[in-house]
Amino acid sequence: MPKELTLKTREFKELKKAKFRFKCSLFIAQWDHCPGQPGRYGLVVTKKNGNAVTRNFIKRRLKEALRQKKTSFEGLRIVIIAHHSLKDSSFCNILHSFNDLSFSISNNY
């Protein structure tokens, strides 16, 4: 994903107060609407998820899932906070959770 599509630090803080939230067993997503702009994202993977290799593995999987579902997130600023169970789940489960997230977003739009 291009660098200009990632969120800045101040945007993470703004989205902490966002009223739209989705929680599943793999991650928590918080988002806000920004009509007319491309979808922007931020990933949070803490040290609780494992060492640097594990955290990078989780980030690569999340980025790939975002890339595959990017049409669902147009006009949104979204932060995804990874849960420690994400490292052991299959990529199909991650995509399924992203489908649930896009359904939740469409219901709140």
DRENTORKOL-3810 file (N, C-alpha, C; in nm, 4 decimals):
REM DRENTORKOL-3810
@n.u->0.0839; n.v->-0.1181; n.w->0.0000; ca.u->0.0000; ca.v->0.0000; ca.w->0.0000; c.u->0.0883; c.v->0.1244; c.w->0.0000
@n.u->0.0485; n.v->0.2244; n.w->-0.0765; ca.u->0.1275; ca.v->0.3481; ca.w->-0.0815; c.u->0.1330; c.v->0.4186; c.w->0.0533
@n.u->0.2432; n.v->0.4875; n.w->0.0749; ca.u->0.2671; ca.v->0.5569; ca.w->0.2019; c.u->0.1626; c.v->0.6642; c.w->0.2294
@n.u->0.1114; n.v->0.7303; n.w->0.1253; ca.u->0.0135; ca.v->0.8378; ca.w->0.1467; c.u->-0.1223; c.v->0.7864; c.w->0.1931
@n.u->-0.1430; n.v->0.6556; n.w->0.1899; ca.u->-0.2687; ca.v->0.5991; ca.w->0.2364; c.u->-0.2639; c.v->0.5577; c.w->0.3835
@n.u->-0.1490; n.v->0.5764; n.w->0.4484; ca.u->-0.1403; ca.v->0.5439; ca.w->0.5903; c.u->-0.1743; c.v->0.6673; c.w->0.6738
@n.u->-0.2252; n.v->0.6439; n.w->0.7920; ca.u->-0.2668; ca.v->0.7522; ca.w->0.8811; c.u->-0.1475; c.v->0.8131; c.w->0.9535
@n.u->-0.1606; n.v->0.9385; n.w->0.9887; ca.u->-0.0606; ca.v->1.0096; ca.w->1.0681; c.u->-0.0936; c.v->0.9915; c.w->1.2169
@n.u->0.0006; n.v->1.0253; n.w->1.3034; ca.u->-0.0150; ca.v->1.0057; ca.w->1.4478; c.u->-0.1372; c.v->1.0794; c.w->1.5021
@n.u->-0.1574; n.v->1.2027; n.w->1.4591; ca.u->-0.2712; ca.v->1.2796; ca.w->1.5108; c.u->-0.4039; c.v->1.2161; c.w->1.4695
@n.u->-0.4068; n.v->1.1511; n.w->1.3528; ca.u->-0.5295; ca.v->1.0863; ca.w->1.3077; c.u->-0.5609; c.v->0.9617; c.w->1.3919
@n.u->-0.4575; n.v->0.8930; n.w->1.4404; ca.u->-0.4799; ca.v->0.7806; ca.w->1.5311; c.u->-0.5506; c.v->0.8294; c.w->1.6569
@n.u->-0.5040; n.v->0.9428; n.w->1.7091; ca.u->-0.5632; ca.v->0.9976; ca.w->1.8314; c.u->-0.7075; c.v->1.0406; c.w->1.8074
@n.u->-0.7358; n.v->1.0976; n.w->1.6907; ca.u->-0.8728; ca.v->1.1377; ca.w->1.6589; c.u->-0.9645; c.v->1.0162; c.w->1.6488
@n.u->-0.9144; n.v->0.9100; n.w->1.5886; ca.u->-0.9974; ca.v->0.7909; ca.w->1.5698; c.u->-1.0182; c.v->0.7124; c.w->1.6981
@n.u->-0.9380; n.v->0.7382; n.w->1.7998; ca.u->-0.9616; ca.v->0.6748; ca.w->1.9293; c.u->-1.0978; c.v->0.7139; c.w->1.9840
@n.u->-1.1416; n.v->0.8344; n.w->1.9481; ca.u->-1.2698; ca.v->0.8853; ca.w->1.9942; c.u->-1.3817; c.v->0.8608; c.w->1.8934
@n.u->-1.3538; n.v->0.7856; n.w->1.7882; ca.u->-1.4531; ca.v->0.7615; ca.w->1.6835; c.u->-1.5722; c.v->0.6843; c.w->1.7396
@n.u->-1.6894; n.v->0.7167; n.w->1.6888; ca.u->-1.8088; ca.v->0.6504; ca.w->1.7401; c.u->-1.8356; c.v->0.5170; c.w->1.6712
@n.u->-1.7687; n.v->0.4930; n.w->1.5593; ca.u->-1.7887; ca.v->0.3671; ca.w->1.4881; c.u->-1.6792; c.v->0.2690; c.w->1.5285
@n.u->-1.7221; n.v->0.1506; n.w->1.5751; ca.u->-1.6283; ca.v->0.0506; ca.w->1.6241; c.u->-1.6808; c.v->-0.0882; c.w->1.5901
@n.u->-1.5881; n.v->-0.1769; n.w->1.5567; ca.u->-1.6206; ca.v->-0.3157; ca.w->1.5273; c.u->-1.5212; c.v->-0.4024; c.w->1.6028
@n.u->-1.5723; n.v->-0.5021; n.w->1.6714; ca.u->-1.4852; ca.v->-0.5908; ca.w->1.7478; c.u->-1.5131; c.v->-0.7350; c.w->1.7090
@n.u->-1.4054; n.v->-0.8076; n.w->1.6810; ca.u->-1.4167; ca.v->-0.9518; ca.w->1.6568; c.u->-1.3023; c.v->-1.0195; c.w->1.7321
@n.u->-1.2892; n.v->-1.1488; n.w->1.7164; ca.u->-1.1874; ca.v->-1.2209; ca.w->1.7933; c.u->-1.0460; c.v->-1.1928; c.w->1.7429
@n.u->-1.0313; n.v->-1.1389; n.w->1.6214; ca.u->-0.8991; ca.v->-1.1169; ca.w->1.5638; c.u->-0.8493; c.v->-0.9735; c.w->1.5751
@n.u->-0.9403; n.v->-0.8779; n.w->1.5733; ca.u->-0.8991; ca.v->-0.7379; ca.w->1.5792; c.u->-1.0151; c.v->-0.6489; c.w->1.6208
@n.u->-0.9809; n.v->-0.5251; n.w->1.6529; ca.u->-1.0785; ca.v->-0.4193; ca.w->1.6778; c.u->-1.0563; c.v->-0.3151; c.w->1.5694
@n.u->-1.1633; n.v->-0.2664; n.w->1.5097; ca.u->-1.1526; ca.v->-0.1630; ca.w->1.4071; c.u->-1.2314; c.v->-0.0407; c.w->1.4515
@n.u->-1.1713; n.v->0.0743; n.w->1.4335; ca.u->-1.2373; ca.v->0.2020; ca.w->1.4597; c.u->-1.2281; c.v->0.2827; c.w->1.3310
@n.u->-1.3374; n.v->0.3476; n.w->1.2921; ca.u->-1.3339; ca.v->0.4212; ca.w->1.1672; c.u->-1.4169; c.v->0.5479; c.w->1.1742
@n.u->-1.3913; n.v->0.6308; n.w->1.0737; ca.u->-1.4605; ca.v->0.7569; ca.w->1.0579; c.u->-1.4780; c.v->0.7792; c.w->0.9077
@n.u->-1.5842; n.v->0.8478; n.w->0.8701; ca.u->-1.6125; ca.v->0.8719; ca.w->0.7290; c.u->-1.5392; c.v->0.9953; c.w->0.6797
@n.u->-1.4820; n.v->0.9860; n.w->0.5611; ca.u->-1.4165; ca.v->1.0981; ca.w->0.4910; c.u->-1.4579; c.v->1.0904; c.w->0.3454
@n.u->-1.5794; n.v->1.1349; n.w->0.3114; ca.u->-1.6270; ca.v->1.1216; ca.w->0.1739; c.u->-1.5374; c.v->1.1954; c.w->0.0738
@n.u->-1.5238; n.v->1.1371; n.w->-0.0428; ca.u->-1.4472; ca.v->1.1979; ca.w->-0.1501; c.u->-1.2975; c.v->1.1770; c.w->-0.1408
@n.u->-1.2510; n.v->1.1010; n.w->-0.0430; ca.u->-1.1086; ca.v->1.0745; ca.w->-0.0282; c.u->-1.0840; c.v->0.9246; c.w->-0.0400
@n.u->-0.9632; n.v->0.8873; n.w->-0.0813; ca.u->-0.9335; ca.v->0.7438; ca.w->-0.0837; c.u->-0.9286; c.v->0.6895; c.w->0.0581
@n.u->-0.9516; n.v->0.5616; n.w->0.0722; ca.u->-0.9472; ca.v->0.5000; ca.w->0.2047; c.u->-0.8073; c.v->0.5074; c.w->0.2632
@n.u->-0.7978; n.v->0.5447; n.w->0.3895; ca.u->-0.6695; ca.v->0.5517; ca.w->0.4591; c.u->-0.6763; c.v->0.4590; c.w->0.5792
@n.u->-0.5649; n.v->0.3987; n.w->0.6136; ca.u->-0.5659; ca.v->0.2988; ca.w->0.7188; c.u->-0.4482; c.v->0.3174; c.w->0.8137
@n.u->-0.4603; n.v->0.2590; n.w->0.9305; ca.u->-0.3530; ca.v->0.2515; ca.w->1.0278; c.u->-0.3606; c.v->0.1172; c.w->1.0983
@n.u->-0.2460; n.v->0.0597; n.w->1.1264; ca.u->-0.2394; ca.v->-0.0700; ca.w->1.1928; c.u->-0.1697; c.v->-0.0547; c.w->1.3270
@n.u->-0.2237; n.v->-0.1195; n.w->1.4287; ca.u->-0.1619; ca.v->-0.1205; ca.w->1.5607; c.u->-0.1363; c.v->-0.2662; c.w->1.5973
@n.u->-0.0083; n.v->-0.2995; n.w->1.6105; ca.u->0.0316; ca.v->-0.4341; ca.w->1.6521; c.u->0.1313; c.v->-0.4148; c.w->1.7661
@n.u->0.0885; n.v->-0.4441; n.w->1.8871; ca.u->0.1710; ca.v->-0.4169; ca.w->2.0054; c.u->0.2674; c.v->-0.5314; c.w->2.0347
@n.u->0.3557; n.v->-0.5072; n.w->2.1294; ca.u->0.4531; ca.v->-0.6096; ca.w->2.1696; c.u->0.3867; c.v->-0.7297; c.w->2.2353
@n.u->0.2624; n.v->-0.7131; n.w->2.2795; ca.u->0.1899; ca.v->-0.8264; ca.w->2.3370; c.u->0.1657; c.v->-0.9357; c.w->2.2328
@n.u->0.1714; n.v->-0.8986; n.w->2.1052; ca.u->0.1478; ca.v->-0.9943; ca.w->1.9974; c.u->0.2690; c.v->-1.0824; c.w->1.9691
@n.u->0.3853; n.v->-1.0471; n.w->2.0207; ca.u->0.5037; ca.v->-1.1294; ca.w->1.9990; c.u->0.6252; c.v->-1.0457; c.w->1.9657
@n.u->0.7305; n.v->-1.1137; n.w->1.9189; ca.u->0.8535; ca.v->-1.0429; ca.w->1.8860; c.u->0.8385; c.v->-0.9707; c.w->1.7513
@n.u->0.9437; n.v->-0.9060; n.w->1.7062; ca.u->0.9381; ca.v->-0.8235; ca.w->1.5850; c.u->0.9000; c.v->-0.9048; c.w->1.4609
@n.u->0.9499; n.v->-1.0250; n.w->1.4519; ca.u->0.9189; ca.v->-1.1098; ca.w->1.3368; c.u->0.7692; c.v->-1.1413; c.w->1.3326
@n.u->0.7126; n.v->-1.1751; n.w->1.4464; ca.u->0.5701; ca.v->-1.2061; ca.w->1.4553; c.u->0.4850; c.v->-1.0833; c.w->1.4252
@n.u->0.5246; n.v->-0.9682; n.w->1.4804; ca.u->0.4484; ca.v->-0.8450; ca.w->1.4551; c.u->0.4511; c.v->-0.8079; c.w->1.3079
@n.u->0.5656; n.v->-0.8217; n.w->1.2432; ca.u->0.5728; ca.v->-0.7918; ca.w->1.1000; c.u->0.4900; c.v->-0.8899; c.w->1.0177
@n.u->0.4881; n.v->-1.0149; n.w->1.0593; ca.u->0.4052; ca.v->-1.1155; ca.w->0.9926; c.u->0.2572; c.v->-1.0767; c.w->1.0007
@n.u->0.2137; n.v->-1.0343; n.w->1.1189; ca.u->0.0745; ca.v->-0.9915; ca.w->1.1386; c.u->0.0442; c.v->-0.8705; c.w->1.0520
@n.u->0.1365; n.v->-0.7727; n.w->1.0489; ca.u->0.1145; ca.v->-0.6526; ca.w->0.9675; c.u->0.1062; c.v->-0.6859; c.w->0.8191
@n.u->0.1897; n.v->-0.7779; n.w->0.7712; ca.u->0.1834; ca.v->-0.8179; ca.w->0.6296; c.u->0.0488; c.v->-0.8813; c.w->0.5956
@n.u->-0.0016; n.v->-0.9646; n.w->0.6855; ca.u->-0.1312; ca.v->-1.0286; ca.w->0.6615; c.u->-0.2444; c.v->-0.9266; c.w->0.6612
@n.u->-0.2402; n.v->-0.8318; n.w->0.7547; ca.u->-0.3431; ca.v->-0.7283; ca.w->0.7586; c.u->-0.3373; c.v->-0.6387; c.w->0.6356
@n.u->-0.2170; n.v->-0.6017; n.w->0.5926; ca.u->-0.2029; ca.v->-0.5185; ca.w->0.4732; c.u->-0.2564; c.v->-0.5899; c.w->0.3493
@n.u->-0.2297; n.v->-0.7184; n.w->0.3389; ca.u->-0.2792; ca.v->-0.7939; ca.w->0.2242; c.u->-0.4314; c.v->-0.8031; c.w->0.2270
@n.u->-0.4895; n.v->-0.8252; n.w->0.3433; ca.u->-0.6356; ca.v->-0.8295; ca.w->0.3543; c.u->-0.6955; c.v->-0.6928; c.w->0.3194
@n.u->-0.6321; n.v->-0.5849; n.w->0.3644; ca.u->-0.6783; ca.v->-0.4508; ca.w->0.3276; c.u->-0.6678; c.v->-0.4274; c.w->0.1775
@n.u->-0.5593; n.v->-0.4753; n.w->0.1179; ca.u->-0.5412; ca.v->-0.4578; ca.w->-0.0260; c.u->-0.6512; c.v->-0.5307; c.w->-0.1041
@n.u->-0.6865; n.v->-0.6503; n.w->-0.0588; ca.u->-0.7896; ca.v->-0.7275; ca.w->-0.1281; c.u->-0.9285; c.v->-0.6690; c.w->-0.1086
@n.u->-0.9518; n.v->-0.6012; n.w->0.0021; ca.u->-1.0837; ca.v->-0.5459; ca.w->0.0331; c.u->-1.0869; c.v->-0.3935; c.w->0.0230
@n.u->-0.9926; n.v->-0.3325; n.w->-0.0500; ca.u->-0.9799; ca.v->-0.1865; ca.w->-0.0479; c.u->-1.1026; c.v->-0.1138; c.w->-0.1014
@n.u->-1.1815; n.v->-0.1758; n.w->-0.1873; ca.u->-1.3017; ca.v->-0.1080; ca.w->-0.2371; c.u->-1.4067; c.v->-0.0917; c.w->-0.1277
@n.u->-1.4021; n.v->-0.1769; n.w->-0.0266; ca.u->-1.4976; ca.v->-0.1673; ca.w->0.0847; c.u->-1.4661; c.v->-0.0506; c.w->0.1774
@n.u->-1.3422; n.v->0.0002; n.w->0.1706; ca.u->-1.2988; ca.v->0.1018; ca.w->0.2651; c.u->-1.2744; c.v->0.2373; c.w->0.2006
@n.u->-1.3313; n.v->0.2617; n.w->0.0830; ca.u->-1.3172; ca.v->0.3921; ca.w->0.0180; c.u->-1.3908; c.v->0.4973; c.w->0.0994
@n.u->-1.3280; n.v->0.6124; n.w->0.1172; ca.u->-1.3907; ca.v->0.7220; ca.w->0.1906; c.u->-1.3906; c.v->0.7038; c.w->0.3411
@n.u->-1.3011; n.v->0.6183; n.w->0.3912; ca.u->-1.2934; ca.v->0.5922; ca.w->0.5359; c.u->-1.1511; c.v->0.6121; c.w->0.5856
@n.u->-1.1407; n.v->0.6541; n.w->0.7102; ca.u->-1.0150; ca.v->0.6459; ca.w->0.7850; c.u->-1.0383; c.v->0.5343; c.w->0.8847
@n.u->-0.9525; n.v->0.4353; n.w->0.8829; ca.u->-0.9762; ca.v->0.3172; ca.w->0.9662; c.u->-0.8478; c.v->0.2771; c.w->1.0380
@n.u->-0.8626; n.v->0.2426; n.w->1.1662; ca.u->-0.7520; ca.v->0.1905; ca.w->1.2470; c.u->-0.7881; c.v->0.0482; c.w->1.2863
@n.u->-0.6937; n.v->-0.0424; n.w->1.2639; ca.u->-0.7142; ca.v->-0.1824; ca.w->1.3002; c.u->-0.6140; c.v->-0.2177; c.w->1.4091
@n.u->-0.6663; n.v->-0.2615; n.w->1.5231; ca.u->-0.5845; ca.v->-0.2986; ca.w->1.6381; c.u->-0.5848; c.v->-0.4509; c.w->1.6466
@n.u->-0.4685; n.v->-0.5105; n.w->1.6259; ca.u->-0.4581; ca.v->-0.6564; ca.w->1.6184; c.u->-0.4675; c.v->-0.7199; c.w->1.7562
@n.u->-0.5388; n.v->-0.8302; n.w->1.7632; ca.u->-0.5476; ca.v->-0.9119; ca.w->1.8848; c.u->-0.4411; c.v->-1.0210; c.w->1.8745
@n.u->-0.3944; n.v->-1.0705; n.w->1.9869; ca.u->-0.2868; ca.v->-1.1701; ca.w->1.9838; c.u->-0.3274; c.v->-1.3000; c.w->1.9143
@n.u->-0.4562; n.v->-1.3281; n.w->1.9024; ca.u->-0.4996; ca.v->-1.4520; ca.w->1.8365; c.u->-0.4857; c.v->-1.4445; c.w->1.6841
@n.u->-0.4565; n.v->-1.3276; n.w->1.6306; ca.u->-0.4453; ca.v->-1.3112; ca.w->1.4857; c.u->-0.3266; c.v->-1.3878; c.w->1.4282
@n.u->-0.2198; n.v->-1.4017; n.w->1.5068; ca.u->-0.0996; ca.v->-1.4684; ca.w->1.4541; c.u->-0.1227; c.v->-1.6164; c.w->1.4259
@n.u->-0.2178; n.v->-1.6787; n.w->1.4949; ca.u->-0.2426; ca.v->-1.8216; ca.w->1.4771; c.u->-0.3585; c.v->-1.8522; c.w->1.3836
@n.u->-0.4284; n.v->-1.7504; n.w->1.3368; ca.u->-0.5458; ca.v->-1.7743; ca.w->1.2529; c.u->-0.5064; c.v->-1.7838; c.w->1.1061
@n.u->-0.5890; n.v->-1.8493; n.w->1.0291; ca.u->-0.5622; ca.v->-1.8642; ca.w->0.8862; c.u->-0.6001; c.v->-1.7358; c.w->0.8129
@n.u->-0.5458; n.v->-1.7197; n.w->0.6930; ca.u->-0.5758; ca.v->-1.6003; ca.w->0.6148; c.u->-0.7230; c.v->-1.5974; c.w->0.5751
@n.u->-0.7840; n.v->-1.7127; n.w->0.5566; ca.u->-0.9276; ca.v->-1.7186; ca.w->0.5252; c.u->-1.0107; c.v->-1.6613; c.w->0.6402
@n.u->-0.9715; n.v->-1.6903; n.w->0.7635; ca.u->-1.0421; ca.v->-1.6341; ca.w->0.8792; c.u->-1.0267; c.v->-1.4825; c.w->0.8850
@n.u->-0.9085; n.v->-1.4338; n.w->0.8498; ca.u->-0.8856; ca.v->-1.2895; ca.w->0.8487; c.u->-0.9750; c.v->-1.2240; c.w->0.7435
@n.u->-0.9811; n.v->-1.2822; n.w->0.6248; ca.u->-1.0671; ca.v->-1.2274; ca.w->0.5194; c.u->-1.2140; c.v->-1.2331; c.w->0.5589
@n.u->-1.2538; n.v->-1.3393; n.w->0.6267; ca.u->-1.3915; ca.v->-1.3516; ca.w->0.6737; c.u->-1.4233; c.v->-1.2399; c.w->0.7739
@n.u->-1.3297; n.v->-1.2105; n.w->0.8633; ca.u->-1.3494; ca.v->-1.1015; ca.w->0.9585; c.u->-1.3559; c.v->-0.9666; c.w->0.8880
@n.u->-1.2778; n.v->-0.9492; n.w->0.7815; ca.u->-1.2844; ca.v->-0.8260; ca.w->0.7042; c.u->-1.4182; c.v->-0.8141; c.w->0.6306
@n.u->-1.4733; n.v->-0.9270; n.w->0.5870; ca.u->-1.6071; ca.v->-0.9238; ca.w->0.5262; c.u->-1.7107; c.v->-0.8784; c.w->0.6292
@n.u->-1.6999; n.v->-0.9305; n.w->0.7508; ca.u->-1.7902; ca.v->-0.8872; ca.w->0.8581; c.u->-1.7733; c.v->-0.7388; c.w->0.8871
@n.u->-1.6497; n.v->-0.6922; n.w->0.8847; ca.u->-1.6220; ca.v->-0.5506; ca.w->0.9074; c.u->-1.6842; c.v->-0.4644; c.w->0.7975
@n.u->-1.6696; n.v->-0.5040; n.w->0.6716; ca.u->-1.7267; ca.v->-0.4250; ca.w->0.5630; c.u->-1.8803; c.v->-0.4250; c.w->0.5700
@n.u->-1.9395; n.v->-0.5365; n.w->0.6156; ca.u->-2.0842; ca.v->-0.5406; ca.w->0.6343; c.u->-2.1270; c.v->-0.4451; c.w->0.7454
@n.u->-2.0507; n.v->-0.4434; n.w->0.8542; ca.u->-2.0800; ca.v->-0.3520; ca.w->0.9645; c.u->-2.0664; c.v->-0.2072; c.w->0.9199
@n.u->-1.9659; n.v->-0.1769; n.w->0.8408; ca.u->-1.9463; ca.v->-0.0406; ca.w->0.7905; c.u->-2.0624; c.v->0.0002; c.w->0.7005
@n.u->-2.1056; n.v->-0.0904; n.w->0.6136; ca.u->-2.2158; ca.v->-0.0572; ca.w->0.5225; c.u->-2.3463; c.v->-0.0346; c.w->0.6004
@n.u->-2.3637; n.v->-0.1017; n.w->0.7124; ca.u->-2.4823; ca.v->-0.0805; ca.w->0.7947; c.u->-2.4794; c.v->0.0523; c.w->0.8687
@n.u->-2.3606; n.v->0.1034; n.w->0.8982; ca.u->-2.3463; ca.v->0.2278; ca.w->0.9713; c.u->-2.3273; c.v->0.3487; c.w->0.8795
@n.u->-2.3278; n.v->0.3266; n.w->0.7506; ca.u->-2.2990; ca.v->0.4348; ca.w->0.6569; c.u->-2.4202; c.v->0.5210; c.w->0.6358
END
